[in-house]
Amino acid sequence: MTQAELESLAPASPPHRLPVVAIVGRPNVGKSTFFNRLIRQRKAVVDNTPGVTRDRNFAQAVWDETPFLLIDTGGIDLTETEGIVGHVQEQTRLAIDEADSVIFLFDGREGLNPVDADAVDLLRRSRKPVFFAANKIEGEKQELAVSEFFSLGLESVFPISAAHGRGISDLMEAIIATFPKEVNTDAEGVRIPPLDQTAPLQVAIVGRPNAGKSSLLNRLVGFERSIVDAVPGTTRDAIDSRIEWKGKPILLVDTAGARRRTRIHERIEQASVMIALKSLERAEIGVLVLDGVEGMSDQDSRIAQYAWERGRGLVLVINKWDAVPHERKNQGRYLSDLHDFFPVTKPLPVVFISALTGGGINKVLPTLDKAARAHSMQIPTTVLNRHLQEWTQRNPPSSYRGRQPRLFYATQVSTKPPTIVIFAGTPEGIPTSYMRYLENQLRDTFDLQGTPIKLIFRARRKERGDEGKG
């Protein structure tokens, strides 16, 4: 194949970061229903009881072939008695500070609420695009109710029904129009464009509040770069720190937290997810820090899965290993349990440390460097095909429609992460289980720990001499 043909196989380069759209509003206005409608699955819990969504829910969504990150917030808690205005500002800022665009939902059936008015006042002061929509508008007759919301001085209010999909196209088209044009990707969207080799390796340090992210950063940098405190969420702003390891520049990003205030502890936990995702979008490699005593949570798993799906390399750091009870301090057993409960961790390199005492810190950067090299590895075509032949002979794919699919040859079309196109006779006949088999063979053979591997199966193009045959 010519170089031009190989380049044509490579997926279009996605942007370095997906736009973030946050859905905010009072409880029970239909935020989770709207969220599920956009991602086309029932990921968020939907219930008529206010406040069901306690954690921020996130998912990658696509509208009109444009991908973005969608955040479903927990809503404004009306049980707070310390002043509606202050509470609205606190809750809403956690959503809008990290979002590129904000959707504020009114309850079109219930009508205007004083809490809505306070939120609108706050959102007006935001420099980000804010889109107001009145939900639960099921027909033209009900659209008359939307006029009530214009009393707040809004230029436009979109009448929608999240439950039935009515009016959502107009709203989403307006939102997508505010995105930078380069956010569009093709259907596969799997390749990160190669970065300047002289540029530092960008590493995002992510994890739950109080897992020890800032303590790890300080150990790696060598001085007290971040404020460290036992109160979750001490770090308010993202702090970039440049270091060198064996002559290689590395840019460490310490994930920002929320303001220190114990009564909003839950909201700090919620906001940490969104902040971690934005940090990962800036980085090539993520370092997911876990509290070794508490173990891995579903939230940690979701962050790891997101990094993997977005093509980021990932290293798992088990912090506070010195504080783990003696009966649990067996690294082999700890990892076995971790892999059983959270399969996403199986291909990840793991380092056990104590950021407090410095134990194991000397293993972090070598492990990080190894994951970065795997992430940018380029496998020679001849070597790749020699191994592909061995793997398929040892374990051929199962038959499809009475015939066994043939894998002809493979070529790597991009790195960060390694992306490989495999030409097959019937690419649609390759089962997911066989794709996993090939991925595992690639990972074990070329030591690709800590990086996703993207496999793309395509039909082999007919050679000129084959035309007219058959």
N, C-alpha and C positions, 0 to 999 in steps of 0.2 A: 504493500500500500504506500501511496505517496504521503509526504508530510501533510499536504493540504487535506487529504482524506482523513488522516488521523486526527487532525485538528477539528475537522467537522464532526467527529464522534464525541468530542468533549462536550459535556453539558455547559450551558451558558453559566457564566460566573455570577453567583448571587452577590448581593451587597454584603458588606462586613457586618451589618446589623439590621435586623428586622425592625420595622416601625412597631411601636407599642400603642395599643388602643385600650383604654380603661373604661369599663362600664360602671357608673356610679349612680346613686339615687337612694331614696328611702327604702326600708325593708318592704318586701311584698309588692313592689311596683313591676316585677317581672324581669329583673336583671338576669337571673339564671336561665329563665326560659329563652330570653334573647340570646344569651351566650350559647346555649345548646343549639339554637336555630342556626347561628353562624358557623359553628364547628361541625354541624350535621351529626351530632351524637348526643346522648344523654349523659354528659360527663358531670355537669353540675347538678346537685340535688335540688329538685323543685318541690316546694311545699307551700301551702297557704299560711303557714305559721311564720310571722316576721322573724328574721334573724337566723334562718336555717343555715345560710352560707356563712360559716364562721371563719374559714380560711379563704384567702384569695385563691381562686381557681384560675389556671392559665392553660392555654393551648394554642398551637399554631393554627391559624385559619387562613383560608384562601377565598378571595372574592374577585371575580372577573380576572382570574389568573394572576392576581396580586397577593402574595403572602404577607402576613403580619402576625404579630403576637397579640392575642386577645386576653385581657384580664377581667375576671368577674369578681367584684369586690363584695365584702360582707354587708355593705349598706350602713345606713346611719342608725345607730342604736337609740331608739326613743326612750329607753328605760333610764338613760342618764338624766340626772336632775341638777347638774351643776351648770346649767345654762346651755340652751340649744345652740346659740351662735358659736360659742367656743367649741362645742362638740362637733358641729358641722365642719368647722374649719379643720379641726384635728383629723377627722376621718377622711374628709375629701382630699386634703393635701397629700395624704399618703398615696392616694391614687394618682392625682394629677402631677405630682412632682416628678415621678418616674415615667410618665406617659408622654407620648408625642401628640396624641389626640385623645379627647375625652368625650364620651357619650353620657349625657345626663338624662335619665328617664323620669318623666312624670307619670303619675297614675291618671290616665285620661278619664277613667270611669269615676274616680273619687273626686277629681278636681284639684284645685290649687290648695296647697298646705303651707302654713308659715315656715316650716322647715325648708320647703322648696325655695321660698323667697330668699332665705338666708344663704342657701347654697349657691343660688344664681349670683348673688352679690359677690361671693367669694370667687366664683369662676370667672366673673367679668374682669377681675384683676389679674387673671392668668394670661400670659402672652401666647398660650398654646391654643390651637383650634379646639373649640368646644361646640358640640352639636347637641341640641335639645330635641327630645322626641317625647311625644305623649303616647304612652303604650295603652293597650286594651281598647283601641279604637277599631271596632269590628265592621263598621259600615259608614256610608256617606252621612247618614243622619247624625251619627255620633261625632262626626268631624266638627260640628258646631261647637262642641265642648272645648275644642282646642283654643278657641278665641280667648278663653279665660286666661290662658297662660301668657298671652301677649300683653297683659296688663303689667307684666314684669319688665317691659321694655325690650323684649327679645325681637330680633330681626326675623327669625324664622323658627318654627316648631314643626317637626315632622310627625304627622299622624301615622302611627304604626300599630300593628298587632303582632307581637312576638309569637303568640300561640299559633296564628294562622299564616304568618309571613307577609301580611298586607303592609305595603308601604316601605318595606325594608330596602328594596332596591334603590329607591331615591336617596335614602339616608346613606347607604353604603357608597354609592357613587360620589356623593359629596365628600365623604371622608377620604376615599381613595384619591380623589383629586388633590388632596393636600400632601400626599406622600411624594417624596423625591422620585423622579421618573426611573432612576436606576434600581428601584426595589423590585422591578419585575424580573422574574426568572422563568426559565422554561419548566416543563412539567417535572423534570428530574431534579433540577436545582441542587446538584450535589458537589460542585467544585468550588473551593475557595481560591481565588487567584493567588498565584505565588507572590510572596512579599519580597521586598528588597532584602537581599542577603545581608546587607550591612545594618538593617533595622534590627532592633532588639526583639527577642522572643517575648511576646506578650502573654502573661500568665495571670489568670484571674483566680484569686483566693476566695472561695465561696463556702457556704455552710450556714448552719443555724446560728442565731445569736448565742454568744457565750461558749461556742465550741472551741475557741482559741485561735481564731483567724488573725487577730491583731498581734497576739503573742508570737505566733509563728512568723509573721511578717517581721517583727522586731528582731527575732533570732536570726533570720536570714539577712536582714539589712545590717545588723550589728549594733544598733542603738535604738533608743526609745522613740521610734518614728510615729507610732500610734498610741493614743491613750488606751490603757488597758485597765479594765475594771470588772468586778464580778457581776455588775448589773448588765443584763442582756441589752444589746443595742447601743453601747457606749459610742461606737464609731458612727459619726453622723455623716461625714462626707467621704467619698472615695478618695484614697490617697495613692498616687502612683509613686513607686520607688524604683530607681534604676540601680541595678547591681551588675557585677561581672563575675562570671565563673569560668575559669580556664580560658580567659580571653574572650568569652562570648557574652555580649550584653543581654540582660534580661530585665524586662519591665514588669514589676510586681504590682498588681492592683488589689488593694485591700477593699473588700466590699463595704459600701456605706451602710450604715444602720439608720435607725430613727432616733429622735431625740430622747434623752433619758427622762423617763417619767413612768413610774411604776404602774399607774392606773391605766396606761395604754400598752401594757406588756403584750396583750394579745395582738394588738395592731402592729407592734414592732415585729412580732413573729410573722405576721401576714405580709408586711411590706418587705421583709428580707427575701422572699421568693422573687419578687419582681426585680429587686436590686441585683440579686445574684444573676438573673437571666440577662440583664443589661450588661453586667460585667463580662459574662461569658461571650456575649455578642462582640465585644471589643477584642477578645483574646483568641489565641490559637490553642492554648492548653489551659485547662482548668485544674485547680487543686481543690478537691472537695475535702474539707476538714470535718471530721466527726468527733464527737465527744465519746471517748472509749468507754466511759462508765455508762452513759445512757444508751449507746449503740446507735444504729442507723434507724432513721424514721422514714415514714412514707414521703415526707417532704424532701428529705435528702435524696431518696430514690428518684423522685420526680425531677429534681434538678439534674441528677446524673443522666437520666434518660433524655432530658432536653438537650444537654451538652452533646450527647451521642448522636441524637437525631440531627443536630445542626452541624455535625462534622467536626466537633472540637475534640482534641485529645483530652485525656482525663487521668489524673493520679489521685488515689485515695490515701489520705493521711489520717491515721487513727491517733488522735491526741489524748493526753491525760492517761497514757498507758501506765504511768507510775501509780495512779489512783485506782486502777482496776483491782477489785478484790482478788486475793491470791488464788482462790478456787476457779476463777475465770481467766487467769493470766497464762493461757496457753495459746500462742499465736495460731498454731495449726487448727486447733478446735474452733477458735474465734472466727477464722476465715471460712472454715467449713460451714459454720452456722450462718455466717453472713451471706455466703453464696447460695445456701439453701433458701433463705428467706428473701433475698434480693438478687435474683439472677443477673441483673444489670451490672453487678460488681465483678462477675467472673473474669472478663477480659482486662480488668484494671490492675495495674501495679499498685501494691499497698506498702506503706511505710508506717511503722509504729513509732511514735515519738512522745516525748513530754516537752512541750514548749516551755514549761515552767523550769525544769531542771536542765534542759538542753539535750536530754537523752534521745538518740536517734536522729538528731537534726542533720548530722553530717551525711545522712543517706537521702535527704530530700532532693537536693539539687542534682546529684547523679541520676536519681530515678526520673526526675523531671526532664533531664537532658535526653535520657534514653527514650522516653515517650515522645519527645519532640522529634527525635531522629526517625522513629517509627512513623510518626505522623507525616513526615516529608519524604519518606523512602520512595525511591524510584527503582522498580524491579526490571532488569533487562528482559526484553521480549523473549529472547531465546531461552533464558533460564525459566521464565514464567511458563512457557509452553512445554518445556521438558517436564516440569513438575505437574502441569495440568494433565498431560498424557498419563503419568504415573497414577495420579489420583483417580482418573476416570477408569483406567484399566483395573485398578484395585477395587473400586466401588462405582460401577456405572450407574447412571440415573435409571429410575424405574420406567417401565414402558408407559407411553402416552398414546391413547387411541390405537392400541395394538402394535405400536412401533416404539423402539427405544430412541429417545432423543440423542442426537450426536452433537458433541462439543468439538468444534473444528480448531479454533485457536483463540488466543486472548492477547490483549494489549493494554498496558496501563496508559490512561489518557490524562491523568492529572494526579496531583498530590494534595496533601493537607485537606482532607484525608486521602489515602491511596484509593484511586477510583479505577476500576478495571472493567473493560468491555469484553465480554465473552460471546463469540459468534457461535450460534447453534442452528441446527436444522429446524427445530421447532422450539423457539425460546419460550413460548407460552406453556410448553409441556414440562418445564423445569419446576419441580415442587419446591416449596419453601424449605422443607427439610434438607433437600440437596444443596440449596444455596447456603444453608448454615454449615453443612459438611464442608463445602469448598472454602467458606470463610474461616472455619476452624483450621483447615489444612494450611491456608495462607498464613494465619496468625502463628501457628506452631513452627512452620518451616522458616519463615523470615523474621520471627521474633517480633511480631507486630502487636506487642502488648501496649495498651493505653491509647490506641487509636481506633476509630471506626474504620471499617473497610466497606467501600461501596462497590457492589457488583451490578453491572448492567448487562442484561442478556439481549442480544439482537440477532435478527436473521442474517445469515451470510448473504452478501451481495453476489449475484451471478457474475461469473467471469465472462468475458467476451466470447470465449470459445464454447461456453455452455448455452449461449442464447440459441433458441430454436430447438434445443434438445429436449427430450422427454417423451 
